[in-house]
């Protein structure tokens, strides 16, 4: 059976396997303070709501750009009529 050794340092208690691999098994409070839990991933329902909101915003932007483009095309046609008349 494999015997494991332990090392304690400022990070906490480490288990050292026979092959030299080290595993932090009891982190110190200092280590926990320096390595906070990652922010949770939004739930799928929240992500869907965010994407739906973004889609509505983009649809509105596209509509505004289409209107602007149409107006500019009309201006170009009108200016061409004046210039080449």
N, CA, C and O atoms as a CHARMM CRD file, in Angstrom:
* protein
*
  340
    1    1 UNK  N      0.82800  -1.18000   0.00000 PROA 1      0.00000
    2    1 UNK  CA     0.00000   0.00000   0.00000 PROA 1      0.00000
    3    1 UNK  C      0.87600   1.24900   0.00000 PROA 1      0.00000
    4    1 UNK  O      1.92500   1.28500   0.64300 PROA 1      0.00000
    5    2 UNK  N      0.43000   2.27800  -0.73400 PROA 2      0.00000
    6    2 UNK  CA     1.21200   3.50300  -0.84500 PROA 2      0.00000
    7    2 UNK  C      1.09200   4.31700   0.43500 PROA 2      0.00000
    8    2 UNK  O      0.01600   4.43900   1.02100 PROA 2      0.00000
    9    3 UNK  N      2.21600   4.86600   0.84800 PROA 3      0.00000
   10    3 UNK  CA     2.18200   5.73600   2.01900 PROA 3      0.00000
   11    3 UNK  C      2.30100   7.17400   1.54100 PROA 3      0.00000
   12    3 UNK  O      3.07100   7.47700   0.62900 PROA 3      0.00000
   13    4 UNK  N      1.55200   8.03200   2.15000 PROA 4      0.00000
   14    4 UNK  CA     1.56100   9.43700   1.75800 PROA 4      0.00000
   15    4 UNK  C      2.17700  10.26300   2.87600 PROA 4      0.00000
   16    4 UNK  O      2.01400   9.97000   4.06100 PROA 4      0.00000
   17    5 UNK  N      2.89000  11.30500   2.46100 PROA 5      0.00000
   18    5 UNK  CA     3.47700  12.23300   3.40400 PROA 5      0.00000
   19    5 UNK  C      2.70900  13.54300   3.31300 PROA 5      0.00000
   20    5 UNK  O      1.99300  13.80400   2.34500 PROA 5      0.00000
   21    6 UNK  N      2.87500  14.34800   4.33500 PROA 6      0.00000
   22    6 UNK  CA     2.18400  15.62700   4.36900 PROA 6      0.00000
   23    6 UNK  C      3.18500  16.74800   4.60200 PROA 6      0.00000
   24    6 UNK  O      4.17000  16.57600   5.32000 PROA 6      0.00000
   25    7 UNK  N      2.92700  17.88500   3.99400 PROA 7      0.00000
   26    7 UNK  CA     3.73000  19.07900   4.18800 PROA 7      0.00000
   27    7 UNK  C      2.76800  20.19300   4.57300 PROA 7      0.00000
   28    7 UNK  O      1.69600  20.33500   3.98500 PROA 7      0.00000
   29    8 UNK  N      3.16100  20.97500   5.56400 PROA 8      0.00000
   30    8 UNK  CA     2.34700  22.11800   5.95800 PROA 8      0.00000
   31    8 UNK  C      3.18200  23.37300   5.72300 PROA 8      0.00000
   32    8 UNK  O      4.30500  23.49400   6.21200 PROA 8      0.00000
   33    9 UNK  N      2.60900  24.29700   4.96700 PROA 9      0.00000
   34    9 UNK  CA     3.27500  25.58500   4.74300 PROA 9      0.00000
   35    9 UNK  C      2.22600  26.68400   4.84200 PROA 9      0.00000
   36    9 UNK  O      1.11600  26.43400   5.31100 PROA 9      0.00000
   37   10 UNK  N      2.56100  27.90400   4.40500 PROA 10     0.00000
   38   10 UNK  CA     1.63300  29.02200   4.54500 PROA 10     0.00000
   39   10 UNK  C      0.37600  28.85400   3.70400 PROA 10     0.00000
   40   10 UNK  O     -0.63500  29.50100   3.97300 PROA 10     0.00000
   41   11 UNK  N      0.42400  27.98700   2.68100 PROA 11     0.00000
   42   11 UNK  CA    -0.74600  27.75000   1.84500 PROA 11     0.00000
   43   11 UNK  C     -1.71900  26.77100   2.47900 PROA 11     0.00000
   44   11 UNK  O     -2.91100  26.78300   2.17000 PROA 11     0.00000
   45   12 UNK  N     -1.21400  25.92400   3.36700 PROA 12     0.00000
   46   12 UNK  CA    -2.06700  24.94000   4.01200 PROA 12     0.00000
   47   12 UNK  C     -1.37500  23.58700   4.10600 PROA 12     0.00000
   48   12 UNK  O     -0.14800  23.49300   4.08700 PROA 12     0.00000
   49   13 UNK  N     -2.17400  22.56200   4.20500 PROA 13     0.00000
   50   13 UNK  CA    -1.65400  21.19900   4.33500 PROA 13     0.00000
   51   13 UNK  C     -1.70500  20.51100   2.96900 PROA 13     0.00000
   52   13 UNK  O     -2.74900  20.44000   2.32100 PROA 13     0.00000
   53   14 UNK  N     -0.53900  20.00700   2.56000 PROA 14     0.00000
   54   14 UNK  CA    -0.38900  19.34400   1.27000 PROA 14     0.00000
   55   14 UNK  C     -0.16300  17.85800   1.48300 PROA 14     0.00000
   56   14 UNK  O      0.55300  17.46000   2.40200 PROA 14     0.00000
   57   15 UNK  N     -0.76400  17.04400   0.64600 PROA 15     0.00000
   58   15 UNK  CA    -0.49100  15.61300   0.63600 PROA 15     0.00000
   59   15 UNK  C      0.49200  15.36400  -0.50200 PROA 15     0.00000
   60   15 UNK  O      0.26900  15.79500  -1.63300 PROA 15     0.00000
   61   16 UNK  N      1.58700  14.66100  -0.18900 PROA 16     0.00000
   62   16 UNK  CA     2.59900  14.35300  -1.18800 PROA 16     0.00000
   63   16 UNK  C      2.53100  12.85500  -1.47700 PROA 16     0.00000
   64   16 UNK  O      2.79400  12.03100  -0.60100 PROA 16     0.00000
   65   17 UNK  N      2.17700  12.51700  -2.70200 PROA 17     0.00000
   66   17 UNK  CA     2.05900  11.11800  -3.09900 PROA 17     0.00000
   67   17 UNK  C      3.44900  10.52700  -3.34600 PROA 17     0.00000
   68   17 UNK  O      4.43800  11.25600  -3.41600 PROA 17     0.00000
   69   18 UNK  N      3.51300   9.21100  -3.47700 PROA 18     0.00000
   70   18 UNK  CA     4.78900   8.52200  -3.71200 PROA 18     0.00000
   71   18 UNK  C      5.46400   8.99700  -4.99300 PROA 18     0.00000
   72   18 UNK  O      6.69200   8.98000  -5.08500 PROA 18     0.00000
   73   19 UNK  N      4.68600   9.41600  -5.97200 PROA 19     0.00000
   74   19 UNK  CA     5.27100   9.86400  -7.24000 PROA 19     0.00000
   75   19 UNK  C      5.68300  11.33500  -7.20800 PROA 19     0.00000
   76   19 UNK  O      6.13500  11.86600  -8.22200 PROA 19     0.00000
   77   20 UNK  N      5.53400  12.00300  -6.05900 PROA 20     0.00000
   78   20 UNK  CA     5.94700  13.38900  -5.91300 PROA 20     0.00000
   79   20 UNK  C      4.83900  14.40500  -6.15900 PROA 20     0.00000
   80   20 UNK  O      5.03500  15.59800  -5.92700 PROA 20     0.00000
   81   21 UNK  N      3.68900  13.95400  -6.62200 PROA 21     0.00000
   82   21 UNK  CA     2.57700  14.86200  -6.86300 PROA 21     0.00000
   83   21 UNK  C      2.08100  15.43100  -5.53200 PROA 21     0.00000
   84   21 UNK  O      1.99600  14.71900  -4.53100 PROA 21     0.00000
   85   22 UNK  N      1.75900  16.71500  -5.53900 PROA 22     0.00000
   86   22 UNK  CA     1.29000  17.36700  -4.32100 PROA 22     0.00000
   87   22 UNK  C     -0.14600  17.84300  -4.51200 PROA 22     0.00000
   88   22 UNK  O     -0.51400  18.38200  -5.55600 PROA 22     0.00000
   89   23 UNK  N     -0.93300  17.62700  -3.47900 PROA 23     0.00000
   90   23 UNK  CA    -2.34300  18.00400  -3.50800 PROA 23     0.00000
   91   23 UNK  C     -2.65800  18.82000  -2.27000 PROA 23     0.00000
   92   23 UNK  O     -2.38800  18.38800  -1.14900 PROA 23     0.00000
   93   24 UNK  N     -3.23000  19.99800  -2.46900 PROA 24     0.00000
   94   24 UNK  CA    -3.61700  20.84800  -1.34800 PROA 24     0.00000
   95   24 UNK  C     -4.90600  20.28200  -0.76100 PROA 24     0.00000
   96   24 UNK  O     -5.96300  20.34500  -1.38900 PROA 24     0.00000
   97   25 UNK  N     -4.81000  19.72900   0.44400 PROA 25     0.00000
   98   25 UNK  CA    -5.98400  19.08200   1.02400 PROA 25     0.00000
   99   25 UNK  C     -6.66100  19.92400   2.09800 PROA 25     0.00000
  100   25 UNK  O     -7.84600  19.73200   2.37100 PROA 25     0.00000
  101   26 UNK  N     -5.93600  20.85000   2.70900 PROA 26     0.00000
  102   26 UNK  CA    -6.51200  21.75000   3.70900 PROA 26     0.00000
  103   26 UNK  C     -5.93300  23.14800   3.48800 PROA 26     0.00000
  104   26 UNK  O     -4.89500  23.48000   4.06100 PROA 26     0.00000
  105   27 UNK  N     -6.59600  23.97600   2.66000 PROA 27     0.00000
  106   27 UNK  CA    -6.04800  25.30600   2.40800 PROA 27     0.00000
  107   27 UNK  C     -6.10900  26.18000   3.65600 PROA 27     0.00000
  108   27 UNK  O     -7.02900  26.06900   4.46700 PROA 27     0.00000
  109   28 UNK  N     -5.11200  27.05000   3.79300 PROA 28     0.00000
  110   28 UNK  CA    -5.10000  27.99900   4.90900 PROA 28     0.00000
  111   28 UNK  C     -6.06200  29.14500   4.60900 PROA 28     0.00000
  112   28 UNK  O     -6.48700  29.32800   3.46800 PROA 28     0.00000
  113   29 UNK  N     -6.39700  29.90600   5.63100 PROA 29     0.00000
  114   29 UNK  CA    -7.27700  31.05600   5.43300 PROA 29     0.00000
  115   29 UNK  C     -6.63300  32.06700   4.49400 PROA 29     0.00000
  116   29 UNK  O     -7.31900  32.69800   3.69000 PROA 29     0.00000
  117   30 UNK  N     -5.30800  32.22300   4.59600 PROA 30     0.00000
  118   30 UNK  CA    -4.59400  33.14400   3.70600 PROA 30     0.00000
  119   30 UNK  C     -4.77800  32.71200   2.25300 PROA 30     0.00000
  120   30 UNK  O     -5.04800  33.53900   1.38200 PROA 30     0.00000
  121   31 UNK  N     -4.63100  31.42000   2.00100 PROA 31     0.00000
  122   31 UNK  CA    -4.78400  30.90300   0.63900 PROA 31     0.00000
  123   31 UNK  C     -6.21200  31.12700   0.15200 PROA 31     0.00000
  124   31 UNK  O     -6.42700  31.52600  -0.99200 PROA 31     0.00000
  125   32 UNK  N     -7.18700  30.86900   1.02300 PROA 32     0.00000
  126   32 UNK  CA    -8.58200  31.07000   0.65000 PROA 32     0.00000
  127   32 UNK  C     -8.86500  32.53500   0.34000 PROA 32     0.00000
  128   32 UNK  O     -9.61200  32.83800  -0.59000 PROA 32     0.00000
  129   33 UNK  N     -8.27000  33.45000   1.11500 PROA 33     0.00000
  130   33 UNK  CA    -8.45700  34.88100   0.86700 PROA 33     0.00000
  131   33 UNK  C     -7.84900  35.30100  -0.46300 PROA 33     0.00000
  132   33 UNK  O     -8.39700  36.15900  -1.15400 PROA 33     0.00000
  133   34 UNK  N     -6.71400  34.70000  -0.82400 PROA 34     0.00000
  134   34 UNK  CA    -6.03800  35.04600  -2.07900 PROA 34     0.00000
  135   34 UNK  C     -6.66200  34.38300  -3.30000 PROA 34     0.00000
  136   34 UNK  O     -6.41200  34.80700  -4.42900 PROA 34     0.00000
  137   35 UNK  N     -7.47000  33.34800  -3.08800 PROA 35     0.00000
  138   35 UNK  CA    -8.07700  32.59800  -4.19500 PROA 35     0.00000
  139   35 UNK  C     -9.58700  32.48500  -3.97200 PROA 35     0.00000
  140   35 UNK  O    -10.08900  31.41500  -3.62700 PROA 35     0.00000
  141   36 UNK  N    -10.31200  33.59800  -4.17200 PROA 36     0.00000
  142   36 UNK  CA   -11.76000  33.55700  -3.93100 PROA 36     0.00000
  143   36 UNK  C    -12.46100  32.65600  -4.94200 PROA 36     0.00000
  144   36 UNK  O    -11.93100  32.35100  -6.01000 PROA 36     0.00000
  145   37 UNK  N    -13.64500  32.25200  -4.57700 PROA 37     0.00000
  146   37 UNK  CA   -14.45400  31.42900  -5.47700 PROA 37     0.00000
  147   37 UNK  C    -14.75600  32.22500  -6.74400 PROA 37     0.00000
  148   37 UNK  O    -15.00100  33.42900  -6.65900 PROA 37     0.00000
  149   38 UNK  N    -14.74500  31.59100  -7.91100 PROA 38     0.00000
  150   38 UNK  CA   -15.06700  32.31000  -9.14600 PROA 38     0.00000
  151   38 UNK  C    -16.53500  32.73500  -9.15600 PROA 38     0.00000
  152   38 UNK  O    -17.37600  32.13600  -8.48600 PROA 38     0.00000
  153   39 UNK  N    -16.82300  33.78000  -9.93000 PROA 39     0.00000
  154   39 UNK  CA   -18.19900  34.23800 -10.06600 PROA 39     0.00000
  155   39 UNK  C    -19.02900  33.11900 -10.69100 PROA 39     0.00000
  156   39 UNK  O    -18.56600  32.44200 -11.61000 PROA 39     0.00000
  157   40 UNK  N    -20.23000  32.92500 -10.20700 PROA 40     0.00000
  158   40 UNK  CA   -21.05000  31.84200 -10.77600 PROA 40     0.00000
  159   40 UNK  C    -21.44700  32.15500 -12.21700 PROA 40     0.00000
  160   40 UNK  O    -21.66500  33.31000 -12.58300 PROA 40     0.00000
  161   41 UNK  N    -21.53300  31.12200 -13.00700 PROA 41     0.00000
  162   41 UNK  CA   -21.98100  31.25000 -14.39200 PROA 41     0.00000
  163   41 UNK  C    -23.48500  31.51000 -14.37500 PROA 41     0.00000
  164   41 UNK  O    -24.21400  30.83600 -13.64800 PROA 41     0.00000
  165   42 UNK  N    -23.96000  32.47300 -15.16100 PROA 42     0.00000
  166   42 UNK  CA   -25.40600  32.73900 -15.16100 PROA 42     0.00000
  167   42 UNK  C    -26.18700  31.48400 -15.54000 PROA 42     0.00000
  168   42 UNK  O    -25.75000  30.67500 -16.35800 PROA 42     0.00000
  169   43 UNK  N    -27.32300  31.35700 -14.93300 PROA 43     0.00000
  170   43 UNK  CA   -28.18900  30.22800 -15.26900 PROA 43     0.00000
  171   43 UNK  C    -28.63500  30.35400 -16.72400 PROA 43     0.00000
  172   43 UNK  O    -28.71500  31.46300 -17.25200 PROA 43     0.00000
  173   44 UNK  N    -28.92500  29.22800 -17.37400 PROA 44     0.00000
  174   44 UNK  CA   -29.34700  29.28300 -18.78100 PROA 44     0.00000
  175   44 UNK  C    -30.53800  30.20900 -19.01500 PROA 44     0.00000
  176   44 UNK  O    -30.59800  30.88200 -20.04400 PROA 44     0.00000
  177   45 UNK  N    -31.47900  30.25500 -18.08200 PROA 45     0.00000
  178   45 UNK  CA   -32.64600  31.11800 -18.24600 PROA 45     0.00000
  179   45 UNK  C    -32.19700  32.57600 -18.28600 PROA 45     0.00000
  180   45 UNK  O    -32.68900  33.35200 -19.10600 PROA 45     0.00000
  181   46 UNK  N    -31.26100  32.95700 -17.40400 PROA 46     0.00000
  182   46 UNK  CA   -30.74400  34.31800 -17.39500 PROA 46     0.00000
  183   46 UNK  C    -30.02300  34.63000 -18.69800 PROA 46     0.00000
  184   46 UNK  O    -30.16500  35.72300 -19.24600 PROA 46     0.00000
  185   47 UNK  N    -29.25600  33.67600 -19.19100 PROA 47     0.00000
  186   47 UNK  CA   -28.52100  33.88400 -20.43000 PROA 47     0.00000
  187   47 UNK  C    -29.48500  34.08100 -21.59200 PROA 47     0.00000
  188   47 UNK  O    -29.24100  34.90800 -22.47000 PROA 47     0.00000
  189   48 UNK  N    -30.57600  33.32600 -21.59900 PROA 48     0.00000
  190   48 UNK  CA   -31.57300  33.46100 -22.65900 PROA 48     0.00000
  191   48 UNK  C    -32.19200  34.85000 -22.60200 PROA 48     0.00000
  192   48 UNK  O    -32.37700  35.49000 -23.63700 PROA 48     0.00000
  193   49 UNK  N    -32.51300  35.31800 -21.40400 PROA 49     0.00000
  194   49 UNK  CA   -33.11000  36.64500 -21.25700 PROA 49     0.00000
  195   49 UNK  C    -32.15100  37.72100 -21.74800 PROA 49     0.00000
  196   49 UNK  O    -32.56500  38.66300 -22.42200 PROA 49     0.00000
  197   50 UNK  N    -30.87500  37.58300 -21.41100 PROA 50     0.00000
  198   50 UNK  CA   -29.87200  38.55400 -21.86300 PROA 50     0.00000
  199   50 UNK  C    -29.78300  38.53300 -23.38400 PROA 50     0.00000
  200   50 UNK  O    -29.75500  39.58900 -24.01500 PROA 50     0.00000
  201   51 UNK  N    -29.73900  37.35700 -23.97000 PROA 51     0.00000
  202   51 UNK  CA   -29.64300  37.24900 -25.42700 PROA 51     0.00000
  203   51 UNK  C    -30.89100  37.79900 -26.11700 PROA 51     0.00000
  204   51 UNK  O    -30.79400  38.42400 -27.17300 PROA 51     0.00000
  205   52 UNK  N    -32.05900  37.56800 -25.52500 PROA 52     0.00000
  206   52 UNK  CA   -33.28700  38.10900 -26.11300 PROA 52     0.00000
  207   52 UNK  C    -33.27200  39.63900 -26.08800 PROA 52     0.00000
  208   52 UNK  O    -33.68400  40.28400 -27.05200 PROA 52     0.00000
  209   53 UNK  N    -32.79900  40.20900 -24.98900 PROA 53     0.00000
  210   53 UNK  CA   -32.70300  41.66500 -24.88500 PROA 53     0.00000
  211   53 UNK  C    -31.73200  42.20800 -25.91800 PROA 53     0.00000
  212   53 UNK  O    -32.01600  43.20900 -26.57600 PROA 53     0.00000
  213   54 UNK  N    -30.58700  41.55400 -26.06300 PROA 54     0.00000
  214   54 UNK  CA   -29.60600  41.99100 -27.05000 PROA 54     0.00000
  215   54 UNK  C    -30.16600  41.88000 -28.46200 PROA 54     0.00000
  216   54 UNK  O    -29.91700  42.74700 -29.29900 PROA 54     0.00000
  217   55 UNK  N    -30.91700  40.82500 -28.72900 PROA 55     0.00000
  218   55 UNK  CA   -31.50400  40.64600 -30.05800 PROA 55     0.00000
  219   55 UNK  C    -32.49500  41.76900 -30.36700 PROA 55     0.00000
  220   55 UNK  O    -32.53200  42.27100 -31.49100 PROA 55     0.00000
  221   56 UNK  N    -33.29500  42.16500 -29.37800 PROA 56     0.00000
  222   56 UNK  CA   -34.24000  43.26600 -29.58800 PROA 56     0.00000
  223   56 UNK  C    -33.49900  44.56800 -29.86500 PROA 56     0.00000
  224   56 UNK  O    -33.89300  45.33400 -30.74400 PROA 56     0.00000
  225   57 UNK  N    -32.42300  44.82200 -29.11400 PROA 57     0.00000
  226   57 UNK  CA   -31.63900  46.03200 -29.32500 PROA 57     0.00000
  227   57 UNK  C    -31.02000  46.04400 -30.71600 PROA 57     0.00000
  228   57 UNK  O    -31.03500  47.07000 -31.39600 PROA 57     0.00000
  229   58 UNK  N    -30.48300  44.92000 -31.13500 PROA 58     0.00000
  230   58 UNK  CA   -29.85700  44.84100 -32.45300 PROA 58     0.00000
  231   58 UNK  C    -30.89000  44.99000 -33.57000 PROA 58     0.00000
  232   58 UNK  O    -30.60500  45.59500 -34.60300 PROA 58     0.00000
  233   59 UNK  N    -32.07800  44.44200 -33.36500 PROA 59     0.00000
  234   59 UNK  CA   -33.13900  44.59300 -34.35400 PROA 59     0.00000
  235   59 UNK  C    -33.51100  46.06500 -34.51600 PROA 59     0.00000
  236   59 UNK  O    -33.72000  46.54300 -35.63100 PROA 59     0.00000
  237   60 UNK  N    -33.59100  46.77800 -33.38900 PROA 60     0.00000
  238   60 UNK  CA   -33.89500  48.20700 -33.44200 PROA 60     0.00000
  239   60 UNK  C    -32.77400  48.97400 -34.13900 PROA 60     0.00000
  240   60 UNK  O    -33.04400  49.88300 -34.92400 PROA 60     0.00000
  241   61 UNK  N    -31.52900  48.62100 -33.86300 PROA 61     0.00000
  242   61 UNK  CA   -30.39800  49.28100 -34.52100 PROA 61     0.00000
  243   61 UNK  C    -30.42100  49.03300 -36.02300 PROA 61     0.00000
  244   61 UNK  O    -30.17300  49.95000 -36.80600 PROA 61     0.00000
  245   62 UNK  N    -30.71300  47.81500 -36.42700 PROA 62     0.00000
  246   62 UNK  CA   -30.77500  47.48100 -37.85100 PROA 62     0.00000
  247   62 UNK  C    -31.86900  48.29800 -38.52900 PROA 62     0.00000
  248   62 UNK  O    -31.67200  48.82900 -39.62200 PROA 62     0.00000
  249   63 UNK  N    -33.01600  48.39400 -37.87700 PROA 63     0.00000
  250   63 UNK  CA   -34.12200  49.16400 -38.44100 PROA 63     0.00000
  251   63 UNK  C    -33.72900  50.63300 -38.60900 PROA 63     0.00000
  252   63 UNK  O    -34.02000  51.24000 -39.64100 PROA 63     0.00000
  253   64 UNK  N    -33.07700  51.19900 -37.60700 PROA 64     0.00000
  254   64 UNK  CA   -32.65100  52.59800 -37.69000 PROA 64     0.00000
  255   64 UNK  C    -31.63000  52.78200 -38.80000 PROA 64     0.00000
  256   64 UNK  O    -31.68700  53.77100 -39.53200 PROA 64     0.00000
  257   65 UNK  N    -30.70200  51.85000 -38.93800 PROA 65     0.00000
  258   65 UNK  CA   -29.69000  51.94300 -39.98800 PROA 65     0.00000
  259   65 UNK  C    -30.30800  51.80100 -41.38100 PROA 65     0.00000
  260   65 UNK  O    -29.87500  52.46600 -42.32200 PROA 65     0.00000
  261   66 UNK  N    -31.31900  50.93700 -41.51500 PROA 66     0.00000
  262   66 UNK  CA   -31.99400  50.79800 -42.80100 PROA 66     0.00000
  263   66 UNK  C    -32.69400  52.10000 -43.18700 PROA 66     0.00000
  264   66 UNK  O    -32.65300  52.50700 -44.34800 PROA 66     0.00000
  265   67 UNK  N    -33.33400  52.75000 -42.22100 PROA 67     0.00000
  266   67 UNK  CA   -34.00200  54.03100 -42.47800 PROA 67     0.00000
  267   67 UNK  C    -32.98300  55.09100 -42.88400 PROA 67     0.00000
  268   67 UNK  O    -33.19500  55.84400 -43.83400 PROA 67     0.00000
  269   68 UNK  N    -31.86800  55.13600 -42.14500 PROA 68     0.00000
  270   68 UNK  CA   -30.81400  56.09700 -42.44600 PROA 68     0.00000
  271   68 UNK  C    -30.24800  55.84500 -43.84400 PROA 68     0.00000
  272   68 UNK  O    -30.02000  56.78800 -44.60200 PROA 68     0.00000
  273   69 UNK  N    -30.02300  54.59300 -44.18000 PROA 69     0.00000
  274   69 UNK  CA   -29.48600  54.23400 -45.48700 PROA 69     0.00000
  275   69 UNK  C    -30.44600  54.65200 -46.60400 PROA 69     0.00000
  276   69 UNK  O    -30.02200  55.18400 -47.63000 PROA 69     0.00000
  277   70 UNK  N    -31.71600  54.41000 -46.39800 PROA 70     0.00000
  278   70 UNK  CA   -32.71600  54.78000 -47.40000 PROA 70     0.00000
  279   70 UNK  C    -32.74600  56.29700 -47.61100 PROA 70     0.00000
  280   70 UNK  O    -32.84200  56.77500 -48.74100 PROA 70     0.00000
  281   71 UNK  N    -32.66300  57.03900 -46.51300 PROA 71     0.00000
  282   71 UNK  CA   -32.64500  58.50500 -46.59500 PROA 71     0.00000
  283   71 UNK  C    -31.41700  58.98800 -47.36600 PROA 71     0.00000
  284   71 UNK  O    -31.52100  59.87500 -48.21200 PROA 71     0.00000
  285   72 UNK  N    -30.27100  58.41000 -47.07500 PROA 72     0.00000
  286   72 UNK  CA   -29.04300  58.80500 -47.77300 PROA 72     0.00000
  287   72 UNK  C    -29.12100  58.47300 -49.26000 PROA 72     0.00000
  288   72 UNK  O    -28.65800  59.25200 -50.09200 PROA 72     0.00000
  289   73 UNK  N    -29.69900  57.33300 -49.59700 PROA 73     0.00000
  290   73 UNK  CA   -29.85100  56.97600 -51.01500 PROA 73     0.00000
  291   73 UNK  C    -30.73200  57.99000 -51.73200 PROA 73     0.00000
  292   73 UNK  O    -30.43700  58.39200 -52.85700 PROA 73     0.00000
  293   74 UNK  N    -31.82500  58.40600 -51.07200 PROA 74     0.00000
  294   74 UNK  CA   -32.71600  59.40000 -51.67200 PROA 74     0.00000
  295   74 UNK  C    -31.98600  60.73500 -51.86700 PROA 74     0.00000
  296   74 UNK  O    -32.18000  61.40600 -52.88100 PROA 74     0.00000
  297   75 UNK  N    -31.15900  61.11200 -50.91100 PROA 75     0.00000
  298   75 UNK  CA   -30.38700  62.36000 -51.03600 PROA 75     0.00000
  299   75 UNK  C    -29.41600  62.28800 -52.20700 PROA 75     0.00000
  300   75 UNK  O    -29.26500  63.25400 -52.95500 PROA 75     0.00000
  301   76 UNK  N    -28.76100  61.14800 -52.36300 PROA 76     0.00000
  302   76 UNK  CA   -27.80200  60.98100 -53.46100 PROA 76     0.00000
  303   76 UNK  C    -28.51400  61.07000 -54.80400 PROA 76     0.00000
  304   76 UNK  O    -28.02300  61.71500 -55.73000 PROA 76     0.00000
  305   77 UNK  N    -29.66300  60.42700 -54.91100 PROA 77     0.00000
  306   77 UNK  CA   -30.43100  60.48000 -56.16200 PROA 77     0.00000
  307   77 UNK  C    -30.85600  61.91700 -56.45400 PROA 77     0.00000
  308   77 UNK  O    -30.77000  62.36500 -57.59800 PROA 77     0.00000
  309   78 UNK  N    -31.31300  62.64500 -55.43300 PROA 78     0.00000
  310   78 UNK  CA   -31.74300  64.02800 -55.62000 PROA 78     0.00000
  311   78 UNK  C    -30.57000  64.92700 -56.02000 PROA 78     0.00000
  312   78 UNK  O    -30.70000  65.77200 -56.90600 PROA 78     0.00000
  313   79 UNK  N    -29.41000  64.73200 -55.34900 PROA 79     0.00000
  314   79 UNK  CA   -28.22600  65.53600 -55.70200 PROA 79     0.00000
  315   79 UNK  C    -27.74200  65.22300 -57.11300 PROA 79     0.00000
  316   79 UNK  O    -27.31600  66.11900 -57.84200 PROA 79     0.00000
  317   80 UNK  N    -27.80600  63.96400 -57.49200 PROA 80     0.00000
  318   80 UNK  CA   -27.39500  63.58900 -58.84300 PROA 80     0.00000
  319   80 UNK  C    -28.30200  64.25300 -59.87200 PROA 80     0.00000
  320   80 UNK  O    -27.84400  64.68700 -60.92800 PROA 80     0.00000
  321   81 UNK  N    -29.58900  64.32600 -59.55300 PROA 81     0.00000
  322   81 UNK  CA   -30.52200  64.98900 -60.46100 PROA 81     0.00000
  323   81 UNK  C    -30.19700  66.46700 -60.62500 PROA 81     0.00000
  324   81 UNK  O    -30.34100  67.01700 -61.71700 PROA 81     0.00000
  325   82 UNK  N    -29.75800  67.11600 -59.54100 PROA 82     0.00000
  326   82 UNK  CA   -29.41800  68.55100 -59.60100 PROA 82     0.00000
  327   82 UNK  C    -28.10900  68.73600 -60.35800 PROA 82     0.00000
  328   82 UNK  O    -28.00200  69.62300 -61.20600 PROA 82     0.00000
  329   83 UNK  N    -27.10800  67.90100 -60.05800 PROA 83     0.00000
  330   83 UNK  CA   -25.78500  68.03400 -60.65200 PROA 83     0.00000
  331   83 UNK  C    -25.80800  67.73600 -62.14100 PROA 83     0.00000
  332   83 UNK  O    -25.19700  68.45200 -62.93400 PROA 83     0.00000
  333   84 UNK  N    -26.50700  66.69000 -62.51600 PROA 84     0.00000
  334   84 UNK  CA   -26.48300  66.26200 -63.91300 PROA 84     0.00000
  335   84 UNK  C    -27.67100  66.79100 -64.72400 PROA 84     0.00000
  336   84 UNK  O    -27.89200  66.34000 -65.84800 PROA 84     0.00000
  337   85 UNK  N    -28.42300  67.72100 -64.18500 PROA 85     0.00000
  338   85 UNK  CA   -29.59300  68.24800 -64.90600 PROA 85     0.00000
  339   85 UNK  C    -29.17200  69.26800 -65.96100 PROA 85     0.00000
  340   85 UNK  O    -30.02100  69.81600 -66.66400 PROA 85     0.00000
